[in-house]
Amino acid sequence: MENNCANISPVVSDQIQINDFDKDEFLITHLTLEYQLKVSKNVKELLALVDGKRTVQDIAQQYKLEYGHPINSQEVYHILFKHLAKYGIIQQEEFEVKKRGKAKYLRLSFELISPKITNYIAKQLAFLFNKKVFYSLIIILPIFISYFIYFYRYDIANGVKSFISPKFIIFFLLFGFWTFFHEFGHASACRKFGVKPGGIGFGFYLFTPVLYSDVSAAWQLKRSERIIVNLAGVYFELVVASILLILFLITRIELLLIIPCFLIIDTLYNFNPLIKYDGYWILSDMLRIPNLHQKSYKLMLDFFRTRKIELISSSKQLFLLIYALSSIGFIFVFIVTIIVFDFNSVIYFPISLFDTIVHIKTINLENLSGLILPAIFYYLTIKHVIIKGIAYMWKKYFRT
């Protein structure tokens, strides 16, 4: 088997693009299958020796001559055909590589706006990422909005209390429409930096309905540009909120005062780095740690399973452990806080939910907000305590 592997002449796909990712790290992008794979400098050097003529054995020998690192044929074969080939980087006739699917954390997702339309609109909005415009607005707009909300805080409070159906339904339709601009923000930033975004779609994340934009092409950009792409959705929400507040000053339409407040709440929620929203991707890029969630949880599980202190041998590993514990701690503290301070809302949630559905015509934002925290409590308890507890017990005591 080793001899057969050594005599194979691998071929690199002509659809790949290699970009610098970080110090001694590179990103390989398959342009048609849409895979992105981070590799080390050694793998990039090895891939450079693949010309379609050299055999695996020849590549191993040439690599040792050029770079001075010994590597055998089996190791070369494993890297090329067991690791890179499954992403279409190395052509392999034995199986067909499928195009990259939707992100696993998105459920029941589907495309609402095609890449062609998304690109056209993003092109028109890309001027907002002119350096002078972007850095000026990202500083000025939060100050303007904060002052405005503080100045009209009593009007906002009274407006929320008096907001009953059908205004309530109109509010959510308009709020949903404006949140599309959040996704166009990500797409427009990509367009500004020279990569084409995919389409905009709808799906469920943590059982919550969300819009998403396919900006996986942003991995081809520099780290500083990727951070701006991640910030772009929040930036566009700030722009929209400011425009609506200015229109409120002109028209005195209450709706134009209420929507920006919820856009700002959504903006703050998006900055939470413990879930896979904008804050998570910003933190991941700032720290140069792709797959932050997976890596941190794996390290935490390995640490508590083996109790080996040497697993935490660097500041990066210490951060990953703290991050994983913070994610779990956030969920735990939330559940305990709801039980201690708002126990009645949890107990009577099924009744309150039924009553809300029956009296939907008179529902207002204040009543609805009383259902949000208990709903999240039940979701987190079921997912992270009951389901995971049952899975653990099944694996430990019943699985053979």
N, C-alpha and C positions, 0 to 999 in steps of 0.2 A: 504493500500500500504506500509506503514512504517513497519508493522508487517511482511509482506511478504519479504521485503528487509532484515529485521533483521535476518530472519531465513535461508538466503542463506549462503552456505559455499564456499567462494571463493577459487580458486586454482591458484597458481603462475605457470607460464610457466617454464618448465625445460630448456628453451633455452635462459635464460637471464643471464647477467653478470653485476655485480655492482662494479664500480671503484670509488675511491676518485677523485673528480673534483677540489674542492677548499675547503676552510675552511667551514665546516658545509654544504657542497654541494656534491652531488654524481651524477654519470652518470650511468644510466641503459641502457645497450645495449642488444637489441634482436638479437641474433647471426644469425638467419635464415631470419627474416623479415627486418633486417638491420636498425632498428630504434634506435636512441639515444635520451634519455630523461634526462634532468637535473632535479634532485629533491632535496628537502631539507632533513635535517637530520630527521625531524619528519616523513616525508613520508617513508624514509628508515626504520625507527624503526617500523612504522605501517606495512610495507610490511614483516618485519621479523616475525610478529605474524601470518601471513597467512600460515597455514600448511595443508589446505585441509579438516580439521576436524572442526575447530572452525567456528562458524557462525559469521555473521557481528556483531551481538549483543555481542557475546563472545569476539570478537576482541576489540570492544569499551571498554568493562569492563576491559579486561586484560591490554589494553594500559593505562588506568587510574591508575591501580594498579602498573604497572611497572615504569611509567614515571611521574605520578602525574598530567597529563594534562587531564582535562575532555573533552570528545568527545562523541557525540551521534551516534546512528546507522546510521542515515541519512547521516551524514558527512563522516563516514567510507565508506558507500555504494557509495557516490558520488566520493570520491577519487579513490576507487578501480575500480568501474565499469563505471564511466563516464569519468574518466581521464586516468587511466592506461590501461584499457581494450582495448581502441581503438588503442593502440600500441602493443597489443598482450602480454602485461606483465601479465595481469590477463586473464585467459581463460574464454571465454564467448561463449556459444553455439548459441546465438541469431543471431550472424552475423560473417562472415568470415573477418579476418583482412588481407588486401592485403599487399604484400611486398612493402617496401618504393620505391617510384618512383624517377625519376631524379629531380634535383633541379629545382624549379619553375622559377628561373631567366634564365635557359638555355632553348632555344627554338629549336625545330626540331633536337634534339640531338640523336645520335646513336653511338654505340660502334664500334671502329676501331680495337682495339687490345684486345683480351680476357684477363680476369683476370689470367688465367693460364700462358699465354705467358708473360704478364706484370710482374708477380711474378718471373718467371725464369730470365728475364733480370734484374729486380730490385735486385735479389739476387747476380748477378755477379757484380753489380755496388755499392753494399752496403759498400764496403771497403772505399769508398770516404768519408764516415761519421765516420770513425775512428777519435777520438777526436783530435789527433795530426795533422792528415791530414786536417780535416775540418777547424779547427781554424787557421792553418797556411795559407791555400789557401784562405780562406775568407778575410784575411787581405792582403796577397801578391798580389793576382790576380787583384783587382781593381787598385792598384798602378801601376802594370805592364801595364795594358791595357790603363790607363789614360796617362801614359808617352808615350806609343807607338802611340796612336791616336794624341797626341799633336805633336810629332816628325814628323809624316807623314800627318799632317793636310792638306797641300797643295796637296799632291798626292790624298788624299781622295776626296777633293773638285773637282779636275779635273776628277777623276774617275767617280764620280756621274754624272757630266755634260755629259761625253762621253758615259755613259751607256745606249745605245739604244737597241731596239729589234734586234736580238733574245736574246742578253745577258740579257736583262731585264726579259724575261720569265724564262731563266735558273736561274737567281738570285732568283726569287720568289719560284721556285721549290726547290732549295737548302735551301733557308731560311726556308721554311715550313718544310723541312726534319729535319733541325737542331733544330727547335723549339720542335720537339718531345722529345728531351733530357730534355727540361724544365719539361715536365710531368713525365718523367722517374726519374727526380730528386725527386719529391714528393713521387713517389712510392718507390724508393730506400731507402729514409729516413724512411718510414713506415716499410719497411722490416728490416732495421737495428735495429729498436727499438722493433721488435717482433710482429708487427701486419701485417696482409696481406692486401695489397691494392686491389682495384677492377680493372676494365679495364680502358683503355684510349679511349676516344671518341672525337667526333666532334659535335659542335652545334653552336648556335648563342646567343651571349650575347650583349644586346643593339644594335641589328642588325649587330653586328660585328662577323665574323666567328672566332671561337676560338677552340683550343684543350683543353681538360680537363681530369684530372685523378680522379678517384673515391677513395679518401683517407678519407672517412667518418669514417673508423676504427680508424683514428688518435685521435678521441675523447676519446679513451680508454687510451691514453698516458698522462703522466704528462705534465703540462703546458709548461715547458722548452723544452720538446721533441716536443710538437706540434708547438712551434715557429720555431724550426729547420726544421720540415716538411714543414712549410709554406715558409721558406727561401730557401728550397732545390731547387726549380725550378730556382730561380735567381742564386743560387750557380752553378748549372750545366751549365747555360748559360755563366757564367764567365769562367768556365773550357773550354767549347767549343770555345768561342771567343779567349781565350789564345792559344789554340792548332792551330786554323786557322791562327792567327798572326805569330806564329812560322813557320808554313808551308809557309806563304807568304815570310818570310825572306829567306827560302830555295829555293822556286820556282819562286818568283816574279810574281805570278799569281794575277792579279788585283782583281779578284773576292774574293780571300781570304783576301783581305784588306777591301773590301766594306761590306761584310756580318757581320763581328764582330761589325762594327759601328752601324748597325741596330739592332743587338742583344743587344747592350748596351742601345740604345734608348728604345727597348722593355723592358729591365730590369728596367730602370728608370720609365717607364710607369706603370710597374707592382707594383711599390712601392706607387702608388697613393692610399691613404687610403679612398678616397671618393667614389670609385667604388669597386665592389666585385672582386678585383684581390688580389694578394699576400699581398700587403700592408694592405689591409682591414682586412684580417684574422690574420696577425701579430699583428695589433693594437688591434683587438678584444681579442686575447689571452693575450696580455700584460696587458690589462686593466681588464681582467676577465669579459668581457661583451659579451656573445653569442648574436646573432641576433642584432648586433649593429645598423644596419640601421633601422630595424623595431622599436626598442625601442626608438631611438633618434627621429624619425619622429612622433611617437605616442605621446611622451612627448611634442614635439614642438606644435603639433596640439591641444593637451589638454590645454597647457599653453595659447595659443592665443585664443582658444575658450572660456575658462573660466576666463582668466586673473587673476588666483589665484597664487600669488607669493609663496604660501606655497608648490606648486608643485616642486619648485626649492629649496629644503630644505637641499641639501647636495652637496658636490663638484662633486660627480658622476653625479647627475642630471644636475648640471650646465654644465658639460662637454658634456653630451648628447645633451643639448639644443644648445651649441656652435657648436657641430659636425653637427647637422641637419642644422643649419643656414649656416655653411660653405659649406655644400654640395649644398644647393640651391644657395648660393652666388657664388660658383665656376661656376655654369651653367650660372647665370645671367651676371657675369663679362665677361665670355667667349663670350657670345652673343653680349654684348654691345661693347666689344673690336673689334670684327670682323666688326661690323657695322661702328664704328668710323674710324678704321685704314685701313680696307681693304673692303670697301663697294662695289667697282667694281667687286671684285671676287665673291661676293654674287649675285649681279645683273646678271652677265654674266655666272654664274655657269652652267645653263642648256645648253647654247651654247658651253661652254668650254668642258663639258662632252661629248656632241655629237661630237664635233670636235676630241676629244681624241679617241673615239670609231672608227670614220671613218679613222683616221690616226694611228691606233694602231701599225703598223709596224715601225713607226718612233718615238714612244713615248719613253721618257727617264725618269729617276727618278726625275729630276728637274721639268719637266712638271707635272708629277703625283703628286708631293708634293703640287703643287699649287691648287689641287682639294680637298685635304684632309680637310683643315679647313672649306671651304664653305660647304662641305658635312656634316661635324659634326654640323655646324651651322644650316643647314636645319633640320637635325635629331632632335637636341635638341629643336628647335623652334616648330616643329610639335608635338613632344611628350609632352614637358613640358609646352608649352604655348597654342597651338591650341587645342590639344586633351583634355588636362586637363581642359582648359577653357570651352570647349563645355560640358564636363562631369559635371562640376560644375554648369553651367547655366541650364543644363537639370535637374539636381537633385534639384536645388533651385526653379526653376520657372515652370517646366513642369511636373515633376514626381508627381503623386498623391499618 
